[in-house]
């Protein structure tokens, strides 16, 4: 490529500020996430060679997150090889940080082993089914980890507060939910339930950030805004929910989520403690030699449709 083409190519390549990725209105969210991912990936090799088993409070957030993600990989392999069934529920107020911790858990894991379930509004058919039916269809099989970004506890929260279910349906949920979860545990499913607790002031701050940030605006629905008008009702609903469903066999774990980064580290660290696992040494692979050239001539690149090199 001659110098003139190189100069022209550089002129076409947009900078971060041209794309708006460093705009104050967005809070630099995209750029911060990209830097975090890059920093974590850079540490994965070093972390893999380390033998630390306990968190070091002197470490920075990225260092500790990388260490925990490496432990999650060990856990994933243990679950897969031993055919365990792991189900983790993430509940809490809107903008409490559930999605953030789920994202950090799955970043380094195999999506064929660890998958996310985030069901939308039930269809007309689903509304006519047994309430737990559509959730039961998403439960883990052997060798799977399933993370529920909101779960059957919708009935105890938004449905109760916003009047989307009858009082009879709500009372039946409170009665049958502990029985349903006990059946899951007795069937061999490891069930872990997290409630992300966020203060009124912090939630309002995050809502305002989402309203200003076009990258995060999709997270803010009319229902989220409506929930602000029912803060006390949601608090009451949560307390009643805990009273009926915080059982010895299926306890709730509350995560202080006012500080997002601490909440992520604390939640992942706690999750790792709930499932005893060992480090399974991976099978050593040997890279086979590439197939020899038998005289085959490939088509000219000029006949193919290539993506323009804008960057």
N, C-alpha and C positions, 0 to 999 in steps of 0.2 A: 504494500500500500504506500503510495507516494505521500510527500509531505502535505500537499494541497488537500488530498482526501482525508488525511489525519486531522487537519485543522477543521475541515468541514464537519467531520464526525464529532469532534469535541464541541463544536458550536451547537450541534443538535442535542447533545446530552443535557437534560435538565438537572439543575442542582436541587438540593433538598428544599431550599427556600422557594424555588420555582414551583415545586410540588405542594408547597404549603405544609411540609412535614415539620418545620420548626416554628410554625406560627404560634404565637402566644395563645390564641383562641383555642387551639387544640391541646394546649398544655404539653406539647412535645410527646404525647403518649406513644405514637408510632415509633419515634426515634428512641425513646427510653426502653420500650419493649425490645427493639432490635438490638440495642446495646446490651441489654440484660441477657438475651439469648446467646449473643456472640461471646460474652464474657463467661457464661456457664459452659458452653461448648469448649472453650479454650481450657477450662479447668478439668473437664471430664477425665482426660488421660492421667493427670496428676492425682486426681482423687481416686481413680481406680487402682493406683499403685500404693495408696495410703492404707494404713491399717486402723485408723481411728474408728472407735465404736461409739464414742460419746460426743455430743456437740461441744464445740469450743466457743464459749461466749465472746472470746476476743476476735473471732473470725468475722469477716464482713458478710453481709446478707448473701451475696452471690456465691461466696466460698461455701457457706453452709448449705445453701440450696443445691449446689452442685453435689455436695456430699450426700445429701438426703436423696437426690434423684438417683444417684448410683446405688443406694440401698434399695430404692424402689425397683430397680432393675433386678436385683437379687431376689426380692420378694416376688416379682412377676415370674421369674423362672421357677421359683419354688412352687408357686400356685399352679403353673402349667404342668410341671413334671408330676406333681402329686395329685393333680385333679381336684384341687380345692375350688370351692365356689364362694366368691367374696362379693358382697353387696354393700355399698357405702351410700348413705343418704346425706345430701347436703341441703339443709333448710335454713331459713332465716329471713329477715326483712329484705326488701328490695335494696340493692346497692350495698349489701353487707359484705360482699367479697367472695361469694361462693364460686362464681365463674373463674375468678383469679386463681384460687387454689386448685380447682379442677384442671385448669390449663397447665399449671406447674407440675401437677402429678402426671399428666399424660404426655408431657413434652418428650420424655426420653423412653416412653414405653411403646410396646408393639400394639397397634390398634386391633389386631386379631385376638389379643389376650385381654386388653383393657379397653373397654368402650364406654361412651357417655350416653346416657338416656336423658333426653330433655323433651318430654311430651308436650304437645300443644293443647289447645282447647279440645275437649272430647267431642267427637262427632255425634250426630243424632243416634246412630247405632250404638255407640259406646255408652251414651247416656242411658240406654235401655238395658245395658248389661249389669252383671254383678259389679259393684264398684271397683273391687280390686282386680278385675279380670284383665284390663289392659296393662296394668302394672305387672301382673304375674307373668304375662307373655314376655316381658323384658328381663326377667330374673336370670342370673348367671347359670350357665351349664358348667360341667366339670372343666377345670382349667381356665376359668374366666374370672375377670374382675369387672364389675359393673358399677359405674358411678352415676347415681341419680341426681341430676340437677333439678331439684324439686321432685316430689314423689307423691305417694298416696296421702301425705299429710296436707295436701291442698285443701282437702275437705275440712280439716281442723283449723285452717287459716283463712285463705281468701274466700273460699266458698261459704264459710260460716259468717265472716264479717260482711261480705258483700251480698249475702242473701241468695247465693247460687244453689243452695240446697235447702231442703226443708228441715225443720227442727227434728223431726223423726229420723231423717237420714243422718243428721249430725250426731244425735244420741246413739244411733246404731253403730256409727263409725267408732265412737269412743268405747263402746262395748266390745266390738269385734276386732278392732285393730290389734290389741295385745294378743288375742287368740291367733290372728293371722300371722303375726310376727313370731309367735312361739312355734307355730307349725313350720315356718321357714327355718328357724334355728334347729329344730328337731329333725328336719330333713337333711341337715348337713350344711346349710348356708351360713357363712360367717357374716352377720349383720352388724354394721357399725353406723350409728346415727349421730350427725353433727348439726348443732344449731349455731349459726353465726350471729352473734349479738353485736349490734351497732347502736350507738347513742343517737338521739334525735338530732343533735348538732352536726355529728359527722355524716349522717344520712343526708341532711339538707345540703351540706357542702358538696357531697358527691352528686346529688341530683343537679345542682347548679353547674357542676363541671360537665356532666353529661349533656346538659342543654346547650352548652357553649361549644362542645367538642363534636364535630361532624362524624368522627370515627366511632364515637361511643353513643351517638344519639339514638341509634336503633335499639339500644338497651332500655331506653326510657319510653314506656308505653303509657297510654292514658290511664290504665289501671294502676300503674306505679304512682302517678300523680294523685290519683284518687285515694290511694292508701295513706297519703299524708293527712288526709282529713279524718282518718280513722285510727290514728296512732294508738290511742288508749284502748280501743276495741281490739286491735291486734295484740296488744300487750295482754289483755284479759284472755283472749283466745289461746295465746301461747301458754299462759299459766295453767289453764284448764287442760290443754293438750299434755303438758308435762305431768300433771297430776294423774292423768289416766294412762299414759303410755311410757312413763319412765320406770321401767320394771327391772328387776335384778337380772333377768335373762337378756333383756334388750334395753339397756340404759341409754339415755341421752348424754352426749358430751357437748358442753357449751364452750364455744370459741370466742374469746374477746377479740372482736374484729375491728376495733377503732383504728388500729395500726395494721395496714394491709400486709406489710412484709412480715411482721412478727406473727400475724395470724396464719400466714401460709406456712412458715417454718414450724410453728407449734402444732398445727393440724397434721402436717405430713409426718413430723416426728412421732406424734401420738398414734397415728394410723399404723406406723411401722411396729409399734409396741403391741398392737392388738392381735397380730398374726405371727406367732413364732415361726421363724424361717432360718434356713442355713444357706450359706454361700455355696451354690453348686458350681463347681468348676466347669466351664464350657468345654465342649469337645474341641480338641485341637484340629484345625483343618489345614490341609495342604493344598496350595494353589496349583491346579494342574496346568501343564503347558498349553499354550494356545494352539489351536489347530493350524497345521502348516498351510502355506500358500500353494494351491494346486493350479494356479494360472487363471483363476476366476477374475474377470475384470468388472468392477463395479460401475454403475451408471455415472455419468458426469454430474458434478455438483450443480452445474449451471442449469440442469434440467429439473432440479428440485426446488420446491418453494421453501426458502429459508426465512426465518424470523429476522426482520431488520435489526441491525445492531445499533440501537439508539443510545445505549449506555456504554 
